[in-house]
Amino acid sequence: MTTLQDTGEASDEAANHGHGSRSPGFLILALGCIGVVYGDIGTSPLYALREAILAGMRQDGSISEALVHGVLSLIIWALILVVTVKYVLILLNADNKGEGGTLSLMALAQRAFGRSITWIAVLGMIGAALFYGDAIITPAISVLSAVEGLNVITPDFEPYVLPLTLVIILGLFLIQSQGTGRVAAFFGPITLVWFAALAAVGLWHISDNPSVLMAFNPLKAVHFLAHHGVIGLVVLGAVFLAVTGAEALYADLGHFGKRPIQAAWLVIVLPALVLNYLGQGALLLANPAAIDNPFYRMMPGWALLPMVLMASAATIIASQAVITGAYSLTQQAIQLGLLPRMEIRFTSESHAGQTYLPQVNWLLLAGVIVLVLAFKSSSALAHAYGIAVTGTMVVTAMMAVAVMWKHWKWPLWLVLPIMLPLLALDLVFFGANSMKILEGGWMPLVLGAAIFLLMWTWREGSRLLAEKTRLSEVPLKDLIASLTKRPPSTVPGTAVFLTGDSESAPTALLHSLKHYKVLHERNVVFTVKTATVPVVQEVRRLKIDQLSEHFWRIEATFGYMENPNVPATLLSIPKKQMSFSMMDTSFFLSRRSVRASKYQGMPVWQDKLFIMMARNANDASSYFRLPPGRVIEVGSQVTV
């Protein structure tokens, strides 16, 4: 599989999602994105303010007006600058044919430069690796924080918090194989009710101490940081919990479109979050003892159990968003050549974007269970949460500079004054969260480093393997010329040889000639290529060349959000160009046995890691959806 720098265009439907004649209406899209896009950030009030105030109490010793006003101001302006300005107003415009996310931004930047730039690829891999840390921590901290509300009803529930959390998480991952189409229809309305409840209860408690409205003054945040030194940075790290989930704005761009996401944030989500944080702050000033769980302490007694149930539903929705995000990210990484092939199941006949990856699902489940058992509380997990998200945001800001400069053609004198302050803010948040490395922040860093190593090893190993294989290959045109002069015996039928290099004779073809001494009547050298756009239009999908009486070369280009279906692609070719019958077609695959070498390429330990990944990769015939009874594999041995 080859990755193209610029081939094809996204389909109109993908590029203009939400604006076509068959697309859902604007209000329906806005309602849907309230559930899917904002599920994560919408659960932050469960723990963000509490953790920030507790961090500030290390210096203040008690809950003072200056502490509450300072923390509230930091949260409000983090929501305005990080989420509203950076993501809603700037990055939502950096779409790659309608798609967003770390790897989409990486592909866009690579295409803008016109060639593969190593540092951009490295940034993309770092951002993707850290996202997996987020995908593991979010279900753990969100579900834990929701179930912990039972302790507010009565302390007798405390022994059941951990088991109930594990049951909810296990159930969440077990249903993934069924697809999320039916459940997704309820996400928007449930989360809309959740945000309405956040706003209502927050507005109700602001009257406890209306002075919290002074938090809109940014000088309150500046004054707090100036007078709290190192503790101010610790508080800033906790404040960042209020904006976790902002990456979802960009990652889910292709599902809902820019305008619905922007409208939902500005009209519903941002006001609800701000009102709830202000209400929690006012409650703490009126009743400092509520610091054990200010979110649930705001509730009247009759609303406590319903709010715990609604919070549990909201956290499940938030978890669902990052789980499906991990599926999409993995699919993109496979297509971009950053991870080996994995099994991808499509769970909807009408929506190609609804997928399920069993290997990713079970690895995420194992990681979430380990985190819950190791940290045991949302407060303990909060130390590990921020660093994964801030790292991803730093990477996104850096790649955005490249896209705005090279792709949007903005002059640097305009790009830098806009992005450098936002990048500096991300770096400050990252530095603040780095202070929590020993308290749990090491976990997403270790996980991210491990995933980055896997991506880098697969990328480099695949490159070295392709170079080594190319040395022993015969130019396809030379082989055809030789066979034309001295034609072997022919047999009826069509042979399709899948290869990553359309200019060289496939290894399977050479071995077939060597051992069988025959040639099929029709021979197709078929190459699958991946474009740096999400979806490729059908009219741009195929390039067909007839090389001789018996040979054709077909190059099929797919977007990185698509999964190649080789038989369906062949059958889609107009019969006047080329006619295929699957019962008369055999598919030949080259299976390479890879061995490590200490004299070339990567270190031996990395060679062995690459070989292990290659051996555990999903079978090529399954990945390309080849009919099992029509596949012939021919082996060869290569050292890397």
ROKOLVO-506576 format. One record per residue (C-alpha): residue number from 0; y, x, z. Coordinates in steps of 0.02 Angstrom, whole numbers, padded with zeros to 5 digits, m for minus. Example, Ala and Ser with C-alpha at 12.3 -4.5 7.8 and 13.67 -1.06 7.14 Angstrom:
2
[0 [m00225 00615 00390]];
[1 [m00053 00684 00357]];
REM end
This chain:
640
[0 [00000 00000 00000]];
[1 [00168 00069 m00052]];
[2 [00338 00028 00022]];
[3 [00480 00003 m00101]];
[4 [00661 00041 m00062]];
[5 [00732 m00100 m00166]];
[6 [00622 m00218 m00263]];
[7 [00637 m00404 m00287]];
[8 [00743 m00532 m00203]];
[9 [00709 m00654 m00064]];
[10 [00668 m00829 m00116]];
[11 [00811 m00952 m00110]];
[12 [00727 m01048 00027]];
[13 [00708 m00895 00137]];
[14 [00877 m00823 00097]];
[15 [00969 m00984 00130]];
[16 [00862 m01061 00265]];
[17 [00938 m01220 00327]];
[18 [01051 m01246 00175]];
[19 [00931 m01300 00039]];
[20 [00897 m01477 m00014]];
[21 [00726 m01480 00071]];
[22 [00783 m01389 00228]];
[23 [00802 m01478 00395]];
[24 [00974 m01545 00437]];
[25 [01102 m01440 00528]];
[26 [01085 m01535 00692]];
[27 [00895 m01524 00688]];
[28 [00905 m01336 00659]];
[29 [01033 m01317 00799]];
[30 [00921 m01417 00916]];
[31 [00770 m01313 00867]];
[32 [00857 m01147 00896]];
[33 [00913 m01204 01070]];
[34 [00729 m01202 01116]];
[35 [00661 m01054 01020]];
[36 [00812 m00937 01010]];
[37 [00891 m00971 01180]];
[38 [00736 m01001 01285]];
[39 [00738 m00822 01352]];
[40 [00923 m00805 01394]];
[41 [00921 m00983 01461]];
[42 [00803 m00935 01603]];
[43 [00911 m00789 01662]];
[44 [01006 m00894 01792]];
[45 [00842 m00904 01889]];
[46 [00863 m00723 01946]];
[47 [01011 m00631 01866]];
[48 [01152 m00675 01988]];
[49 [01037 m00657 02139]];
[50 [00985 m00480 02090]];
[51 [01165 m00428 02052]];
[52 [01232 m00493 02218]];
[53 [01089 m00412 02315]];
[54 [01128 m00246 02229]];
[55 [01312 m00261 02277]];
[56 [01268 m00301 02458]];
[57 [01201 m00123 02476]];
[58 [01382 m00068 02492]];
[59 [01473 m00224 02550]];
[60 [01342 m00270 02680]];
[61 [01382 m00453 02661]];
[62 [01431 m00580 02528]];
[63 [01619 m00563 02508]];
[64 [01739 m00649 02389]];
[65 [01773 m00484 02301]];
[66 [01586 m00457 02273]];
[67 [01554 m00631 02204]];
[68 [01710 m00631 02094]];
[69 [01671 m00457 02028]];
[70 [01490 m00497 01987]];
[71 [01535 m00663 01906]];
[72 [01669 m00580 01801]];
[73 [01546 m00447 01744]];
[74 [01419 m00581 01694]];
[75 [01546 m00689 01602]];
[76 [01618 m00544 01504]];
[77 [01445 m00474 01466]];
[78 [01403 m00643 01389]];
[79 [01566 m00640 01290]];
[80 [01562 m00460 01228]];
[81 [01376 m00424 01208]];
[82 [01310 m00592 01152]];
[83 [01459 m00682 01075]];
[84 [01552 m00538 00991]];
[85 [01412 m00416 00949]];
[86 [01270 m00534 00904]];
[87 [01344 m00705 00864]];
[88 [01499 m00647 00769]];
[89 [01444 m00479 00695]];
[90 [01256 m00450 00684]];
[91 [01211 m00624 00623]];
[92 [01302 m00573 00464]];
[93 [01190 m00420 00442]];
[94 [01045 m00519 00371]];
[95 [00913 m00446 00256]];
[96 [00894 m00588 00130]];
[97 [00903 m00713 00272]];
[98 [00796 m00617 00397]];
[99 [00852 m00526 00555]];
[100 [00778 m00414 00689]];
[101 [00757 m00228 00721]];
[102 [00641 m00190 00576]];
[103 [00740 m00301 00457]];
[104 [00896 m00203 00502]];
[105 [00801 m00041 00476]];
[106 [00743 m00098 00303]];
[107 [00921 m00151 00260]];
[108 [00991 00018 00314]];
[109 [00858 00113 00216]];
[110 [00896 00013 00059]];
[111 [01083 00039 00083]];
[112 [01057 00228 00080]];
[113 [00944 00213 m00072]];
[114 [00807 00321 00003]];
[115 [00702 00341 00159]];
[116 [00809 00415 00298]];
[117 [00704 00485 00441]];
[118 [00829 00452 00580]];
[119 [00845 00269 00528]];
[120 [00655 00251 00526]];
[121 [00647 00332 00699]];
[122 [00780 00213 00767]];
[123 [00686 00064 00695]];
[124 [00523 00121 00774]];
[125 [00608 00149 00943]];
[126 [00686 m00024 00940]];
[127 [00521 m00105 00890]];
[128 [00425 m00008 01023]];
[129 [00545 m00063 01160]];
[130 [00534 m00244 01101]];
[131 [00349 m00244 01144]];
[132 [00399 m00196 01321]];
[133 [00515 m00347 01323]];
[134 [00375 m00457 01255]];
[135 [00263 m00408 01401]];
[136 [00394 m00417 01540]];
[137 [00475 m00583 01487]];
[138 [00322 m00696 01518]];
[139 [00286 m00607 01682]];
[140 [00462 m00616 01757]];
[141 [00506 m00787 01686]];
[142 [00350 m00880 01744]];
[143 [00351 m00791 01912]];
[144 [00534 m00835 01944]];
[145 [00502 m01018 01901]];
[146 [00347 m01037 02009]];
[147 [00434 m00949 02154]];
[148 [00540 m01107 02168]];
[149 [00392 m01183 02259]];
[150 [00436 m01070 02407]];
[151 [00602 m01159 02422]];
[152 [00514 m01328 02438]];
[153 [00403 m01260 02576]];
[154 [00347 m01084 02627]];
[155 [00168 m01152 02632]];
[156 [00163 m01132 02442]];
[157 [00186 m00943 02449]];
[158 [m00001 m00896 02441]];
[159 [m00018 m01001 02283]];
[160 [00129 m00927 02184]];
[161 [00033 m00780 02112]];
[162 [m00127 m00875 02066]];
[163 [m00028 m01018 01988]];
[164 [00076 m00894 01887]];
[165 [m00082 m00812 01820]];
[166 [m00156 m00982 01774]];
[167 [00001 m01032 01677]];
[168 [00008 m00864 01587]];
[169 [m00178 m00869 01544]];
[170 [m00160 m01045 01475]];
[171 [m00007 m00994 01375]];
[172 [m00100 m00855 01286]];
[173 [m00260 m00954 01263]];
[174 [m00172 m01090 01161]];
[175 [m00091 m00965 01042]];
[176 [m00237 m00973 00921]];
[177 [m00204 m01160 00896]];
[178 [m00031 m01127 00826]];
[179 [00137 m01180 00896]];
[180 [00188 m01308 00765]];
[181 [00157 m01465 00870]];
[182 [00224 m01389 01032]];
[183 [00379 m01320 00945]];
[184 [00441 m01497 00909]];
[185 [00465 m01520 01097]];
[186 [00548 m01351 01129]];
[187 [00723 m01402 01076]];
[188 [00737 m01566 01173]];
[189 [00661 m01493 01333]];
[190 [00776 m01342 01328]];
[191 [00926 m01453 01288]];
[192 [00889 m01552 01446]];
[193 [00871 m01386 01539]];
[194 [01043 m01327 01483]];
[195 [01118 m01496 01526]];
[196 [01044 m01481 01701]];
[197 [01112 m01303 01717]];
[198 [01287 m01361 01671]];
[199 [01283 m01516 01781]];
[200 [01223 m01432 01940]];
[201 [01340 m01285 01913]];
[202 [01490 m01398 01885]];
[203 [01444 m01496 02042]];
[204 [01444 m01339 02152]];
[205 [01604 m01259 02083]];
[206 [01698 m01374 02201]];
[207 [01616 m01280 02347]];
[208 [01739 m01140 02312]];
[209 [01849 m01163 02156]];
[210 [01914 m00984 02174]];
[211 [01762 m00929 02071]];
[212 [01861 m00982 01916]];
[213 [01962 m00822 01942]];
[214 [01808 m00730 01874]];
[215 [01872 m00767 01698]];
[216 [02000 m00631 01730]];
[217 [01922 m00469 01662]];
[218 [02023 m00368 01787]];
[219 [01906 m00434 01922]];
[220 [01761 m00345 01837]];
[221 [01863 m00185 01813]];
[222 [01922 m00188 01995]];
[223 [01745 m00212 02059]];
[224 [01675 m00064 01959]];
[225 [01821 00046 02009]];
[226 [01792 00017 02195]];
[227 [01602 00021 02203]];
[228 [01557 00189 02124]];
[229 [01369 00213 02099]];
[230 [01332 00043 02174]];
[231 [01440 m00030 02036]];
[232 [01321 00043 01907]];
[233 [01172 m00026 02001]];
[234 [01255 m00197 01999]];
[235 [01292 m00177 01813]];
[236 [01107 m00146 01783]];
[237 [01066 m00311 01869]];
[238 [01208 m00402 01778]];
[239 [01124 m00356 01615]];
[240 [00983 m00475 01660]];
[241 [01105 m00613 01612]];
[242 [01105 m00561 01429]];
[243 [00920 m00522 01406]];
[244 [00862 m00626 01260]];
[245 [01016 m00588 01155]];
[246 [00905 m00495 01030]];
[247 [00821 m00662 00993]];
[248 [00982 m00720 00911]];
[249 [00959 m00590 00777]];
[250 [00770 m00587 00770]];
[251 [00758 m00775 00738]];
[252 [00895 m00778 00607]];
[253 [00772 m00814 00466]];
[254 [00700 m00965 00556]];
[255 [00861 m01062 00583]];
[256 [01006 m00983 00489]];
[257 [01171 m00914 00550]];
[258 [01276 m01071 00573]];
[259 [01153 m01172 00682]];
[260 [01126 m01021 00797]];
[261 [01314 m00992 00813]];
[262 [01352 m01176 00845]];
[263 [01214 m01194 00976]];
[264 [01278 m01042 01071]];
[265 [01463 m01086 01069]];
[266 [01446 m01272 01102]];
[267 [01294 m01288 01217]];
[268 [01218 m01126 01282]];
[269 [01368 m01018 01330]];
[270 [01462 m01158 01424]];
[271 [01303 m01209 01517]];
[272 [01264 m01031 01571]];
[273 [01442 m00995 01628]];
[274 [01453 m01158 01728]];
[275 [01287 m01123 01813]];
[276 [01333 m00945 01862]];
[277 [01501 m01006 01929]];
[278 [01412 m01140 02029]];
[279 [01291 m01014 02104]];
[280 [01438 m00902 02151]];
[281 [01531 m01045 02234]];
[282 [01375 m01094 02332]];
[283 [01352 m00915 02396]];
[284 [01532 m00909 02456]];
[285 [01508 m01074 02547]];
[286 [01332 m01033 02610]];
[287 [01285 m00847 02605]];
[288 [01111 m00888 02673]];
[289 [01069 m00961 02501]];
[290 [01051 m00784 02432]];
[291 [00861 m00795 02449]];
[292 [00862 m00909 02295]];
[293 [01036 m00972 02248]];
[294 [00975 m01058 02091]];
[295 [00856 m01176 02180]];
[296 [00969 m01191 02333]];
[297 [01096 m01278 02222]];
[298 [00976 m01423 02196]];
[299 [00979 m01581 02302]];
[300 [00813 m01611 02390]];
[301 [00756 m01749 02272]];
[302 [00785 m01638 02118]];
[303 [00696 m01483 02183]];
[304 [00519 m01520 02123]];
[305 [00575 m01589 01952]];
[306 [00683 m01433 01928]];
[307 [00537 m01319 01970]];
[308 [00432 m01411 01839]];
[309 [00574 m01403 01711]];
[310 [00601 m01218 01748]];
[311 [00415 m01186 01722]];
[312 [00424 m01275 01554]];
[313 [00581 m01176 01507]];
[314 [00500 m01010 01553]];
[315 [00345 m01053 01452]];
[316 [00458 m01088 01304]];
[317 [00551 m00924 01334]];
[318 [00384 m00833 01341]];
[319 [00325 m00919 01182]];
[320 [00479 m00856 01091]];
[321 [00444 m00672 01129]];
[322 [00257 m00690 01097]];
[323 [00285 m00761 00923]];
[324 [00421 m00629 00901]];
[325 [00291 m00495 00936]];
[326 [00178 m00572 00803]];
[327 [00319 m00568 00674]];
[328 [00369 m00391 00722]];
[329 [00190 m00330 00705]];
[330 [00172 m00414 00535]];
[331 [00331 m00328 00476]];
[332 [00273 m00160 00547]];
[333 [00107 m00174 00453]];
[334 [00193 m00214 00289]];
[335 [00319 m00072 00313]];
[336 [00178 00052 00344]];
[337 [00213 00080 00530]];
[338 [00051 00007 00597]];
[339 [m00127 m00010 00530]];
[340 [m00189 m00174 00459]];
[341 [m00230 m00309 00586]];
[342 [m00307 m00481 00572]];
[343 [m00172 m00610 00534]];
[344 [m00216 m00794 00545]];
[345 [m00102 m00927 00475]];
[346 [m00092 m01077 00591]];
[347 [00005 m01195 00480]];
[348 [m00026 m01254 00303]];
[349 [00158 m01294 00276]];
[350 [00247 m01150 00366]];
[351 [00193 m00975 00315]];
[352 [00292 m00899 00459]];
[353 [00176 m00975 00590]];
[354 [00046 m00840 00620]];
[355 [m00074 m00783 00754]];
[356 [m00131 m00603 00779]];
[357 [m00281 m00598 00897]];
[358 [m00270 m00412 00937]];
[359 [m00085 m00424 00981]];
[360 [m00113 m00582 01082]];
[361 [m00248 m00508 01194]];
[362 [m00156 m00344 01219]];
[363 [00000 m00439 01272]];
[364 [m00102 m00547 01390]];
[365 [m00182 m00394 01471]];
[366 [m00011 m00313 01492]];
[367 [00068 m00469 01569]];
[368 [m00075 m00492 01694]];
[369 [m00065 m00309 01746]];
[370 [00124 m00326 01774]];
[371 [00108 m00485 01879]];
[372 [m00027 m00409 01988]];
[373 [00065 m00242 02005]];
[374 [00242 m00306 02042]];
[375 [00198 m00474 02125]];
[376 [00377 m00544 02122]];
[377 [00518 m00576 01999]];
[378 [00636 m00466 02102]];
[379 [00519 m00316 02085]];
[380 [00498 m00349 01898]];
[381 [00687 m00360 01874]];
[382 [00696 m00171 01897]];
[383 [00585 m00146 01745]];
[384 [00664 m00278 01634]];
[385 [00836 m00214 01585]];
[386 [00794 m00043 01517]];
[387 [00683 m00110 01377]];
[388 [00816 m00232 01317]];
[389 [00963 m00112 01333]];
[390 [00868 00021 01235]];
[391 [00838 m00103 01094]];
[392 [01021 m00153 01094]];
[393 [01079 00028 01083]];
[394 [00965 00055 00933]];
[395 [01027 m00105 00850]];
[396 [01210 m00054 00871]];
[397 [01177 00118 00796]];
[398 [01089 00048 00643]];
[399 [01224 m00085 00625]];
[400 [01352 00055 00601]];
[401 [01249 00121 00454]];
[402 [01232 m00052 00377]];
[403 [01417 m00097 00394]];
[404 [01466 00071 00319]];
[405 [01340 00090 00179]];
[406 [01285 m00089 00141]];
[407 [01443 m00187 00175]];
[408 [01547 m00043 00104]];
[409 [01669 m00049 00250]];
[410 [01769 00111 00278]];
[411 [01722 00210 00433]];
[412 [01899 00193 00500]];
[413 [01865 00006 00513]];
[414 [01682 00011 00566]];
[415 [01701 00134 00709]];
[416 [01841 00045 00805]];
[417 [01736 m00115 00799]];
[418 [01564 m00046 00840]];
[419 [01596 00107 00950]];
[420 [01664 00003 01098]];
[421 [01512 m00112 01085]];
[422 [01395 00038 01071]];
[423 [01481 00116 01221]];
[424 [01455 m00045 01319]];
[425 [01270 m00044 01273]];
[426 [01256 00137 01327]];
[427 [01340 00097 01494]];
[428 [01214 m00043 01523]];
[429 [01072 00074 01471]];
[430 [01135 00207 01592]];
[431 [01149 00079 01731]];
[432 [00971 00020 01703]];
[433 [00910 00200 01693]];
[434 [00950 00215 01878]];
[435 [00802 00098 01908]];
[436 [00674 00209 01821]];
[437 [00585 00256 01982]];
[438 [00585 00075 02042]];
[439 [00491 00009 01890]];
[440 [00602 00053 01742]];
[441 [00476 00187 01694]];
[442 [00353 00053 01638]];
[443 [00440 m00006 01476]];
[444 [00487 00175 01437]];
[445 [00306 00233 01450]];
[446 [00246 00082 01351]];
[447 [00382 00107 01219]];
[448 [00342 00293 01204]];
[449 [00158 00253 01179]];
[450 [00194 00124 01043]];
[451 [00320 00240 00959]];
[452 [00187 00378 00957]];
[453 [00064 00258 00875]];
[454 [00192 00207 00742]];
[455 [00246 00386 00707]];
[456 [00065 00446 00698]];
[457 [00017 00307 00577]];
[458 [00170 00337 00468]];
[459 [00146 00525 00459]];
[460 [m00043 00516 00446]];
[461 [m00033 00392 00302]];
[462 [00093 00504 00213]];
[463 [m00016 00659 00233]];
[464 [m00171 00563 00179]];
[465 [m00083 00500 00023]];
[466 [m00023 00676 m00021]];
[467 [m00196 00750 00005]];
[468 [m00280 00614 m00096]];
[469 [m00154 00634 m00237]];
[470 [m00202 00817 m00258]];
[471 [m00380 00772 m00306]];
[472 [m00337 00623 m00415]];
[473 [m00337 00617 m00604]];
[474 [m00187 00543 m00696]];
[475 [m00237 00369 m00753]];
[476 [m00173 00393 m00930]];
[477 [m00275 00554 m00950]];
[478 [m00433 00465 m00893]];
[479 [m00403 00319 m01013]];
[480 [m00373 00441 m01157]];
[481 [m00537 00529 m01116]];
[482 [m00633 00366 m01107]];
[483 [m00558 00310 m01273]];
[484 [m00623 00466 m01359]];
[485 [m00795 00458 m01278]];
[486 [m00820 00277 m01224]];
[487 [m00963 00243 m01102]];
[488 [m01073 00089 m01109]];
[489 [m00985 m00072 m01061]];
[490 [m01046 m00219 m00959]];
[491 [m00977 m00397 m00957]];
[492 [m00849 m00451 m00827]];
[493 [m00689 m00392 m00746]];
[494 [m00671 m00250 m00620]];
[495 [m00517 m00245 m00509]];
[496 [m00485 m00075 m00428]];
[497 [m00363 m00082 m00281]];
[498 [m00261 00076 m00258]];
[499 [m00099 00132 m00178]];
[500 [m00049 00242 m00326]];
[501 [m00039 00154 m00494]];
[502 [m00013 00317 m00590]];
[503 [m00178 00396 m00536]];
[504 [m00356 00343 m00572]];
[505 [m00426 00255 m00419]];
[506 [m00561 00351 m00326]];
[507 [m00676 00199 m00337]];
[508 [m00659 00200 m00528]];
[509 [m00702 00385 m00540]];
[510 [m00855 00366 m00427]];
[511 [m00910 00210 m00521]];
[512 [m00907 00306 m00685]];
[513 [m00993 00455 m00605]];
[514 [m01138 00357 m00530]];
[515 [m01159 00204 m00641]];
[516 [m01108 00283 m00808]];
[517 [m01039 00113 m00865]];
[518 [m00871 00028 m00885]];
[519 [m00828 m00157 m00869]];
[520 [m00757 m00248 m01019]];
[521 [m00594 m00273 m00925]];
[522 [m00531 m00152 m00793]];
[523 [m00378 m00189 m00687]];
[524 [m00292 m00056 m00582]];
[525 [m00208 m00162 m00449]];
[526 [m00072 m00097 m00332]];
[527 [00008 m00193 m00188]];
[528 [00186 m00141 m00149]];
[529 [00300 m00194 m00007]];
[530 [00485 m00224 m00038]];
[531 [00620 m00202 00092]];
[532 [00660 m00388 00080]];
[533 [00570 m00524 00178]];
[534 [00510 m00629 00030]];
[535 [00496 m00588 m00155]];
[536 [00524 m00722 m00285]];
[537 [00369 m00770 m00385]];
[538 [00457 m00726 m00549]];
[539 [00479 m00548 m00484]];
[540 [00308 m00534 m00405]];
[541 [00205 m00456 m00546]];
[542 [00221 m00315 m00669]];
[543 [00079 m00313 m00796]];
[544 [00048 m00174 m00923]];
[545 [m00097 m00163 m01044]];
[546 [m00142 00022 m01057]];
[547 [m00286 00011 m01182]];
[548 [m00416 m00109 m01249]];
[549 [m00509 m00107 m01084]];
[550 [m00375 m00062 m00956]];
[551 [m00231 m00157 m00874]];
[552 [m00114 m00104 m00735]];
[553 [m00045 m00236 m00618]];
[554 [00084 m00203 m00483]];
[555 [00110 m00347 m00360]];
[556 [00261 m00338 m00245]];
[557 [00269 m00435 m00082]];
[558 [00406 m00448 00049]];
[559 [00375 m00376 00221]];
[560 [00362 m00552 00294]];
[561 [00226 m00601 00170]];
[562 [00039 m00570 00173]];
[563 [m00038 m00516 00008]];
[564 [m00172 m00629 m00064]];
[565 [m00245 m00533 m00211]];
[566 [m00362 m00668 m00284]];
[567 [m00225 m00800 m00276]];
[568 [m00104 m00679 m00358]];
[569 [m00225 m00646 m00501]];
[570 [m00258 m00831 m00526]];
[571 [m00071 m00865 m00533]];
[572 [m00054 m00759 m00692]];
[573 [m00027 m00873 m00843]];
[574 [m00185 m00886 m00948]];
[575 [m00092 m00835 m01105]];
[576 [m00060 m00666 m01021]];
[577 [m00226 m00640 m00934]];
[578 [m00364 m00758 m00878]];
[579 [m00467 m00728 m00721]];
[580 [m00626 m00808 m00657]];
[581 [m00673 m00757 m00480]];
[582 [m00858 m00781 m00519]];
[583 [m00841 m00652 m00657]];
[584 [m00732 m00527 m00560]];
[585 [m00785 m00384 m00446]];
[586 [m00664 m00297 m00327]];
[587 [m00684 m00110 m00298]];
[588 [m00611 m00028 m00142]];
[589 [m00601 00156 m00099]];
[590 [m00656 00186 00081]];
[591 [m00599 00356 00143]];
[592 [m00688 00445 00284]];
[593 [m00550 00546 00368]];
[594 [m00582 00708 00462]];
[595 [m00461 00809 00568]];
[596 [m00406 00983 00517]];
[597 [m00316 01108 00629]];
[598 [m00246 01204 00480]];
[599 [m00130 01074 00405]];
[600 [m00023 00923 00442]];
[601 [m00017 00855 00619]];
[602 [m00091 00932 00778]];
[603 [m00278 00901 00799]];
[604 [m00253 00776 00941]];
[605 [m00136 00675 00831]];
[606 [m00257 00686 00685]];
[607 [m00391 00612 00798]];
[608 [m00273 00474 00854]];
[609 [m00237 00431 00672]];
[610 [m00423 00431 00630]];
[611 [m00458 00315 00778]];
[612 [m00321 00196 00718]];
[613 [m00389 00201 00540]];
[614 [m00565 00160 00599]];
[615 [m00502 00012 00701]];
[616 [m00390 m00056 00563]];
[617 [m00432 m00226 00493]];
[618 [m00547 m00221 00343]];
[619 [m00449 m00208 00179]];
[620 [m00553 m00344 00098]];
[621 [m00504 m00466 00237]];
[622 [m00322 m00412 00238]];
[623 [m00305 m00439 00049]];
[624 [m00413 m00597 00062]];
[625 [m00544 m00538 m00060]];
[626 [m00699 m00647 m00081]];
[627 [m00834 m00560 00026]];
[628 [m00972 m00578 m00104]];
[629 [m00868 m00497 m00241]];
[630 [m00818 m00333 m00153]];
[631 [m00892 m00160 m00184]];
[632 [m00836 m00014 m00075]];
[633 [m00851 00167 m00132]];
[634 [m00833 00304 m00001]];
[635 [m00752 00475 m00005]];
[636 [m00706 00607 00126]];
[637 [m00532 00677 00158]];
[638 [m00463 00798 00291]];
[639 [m00289 00779 00365]];
REM end
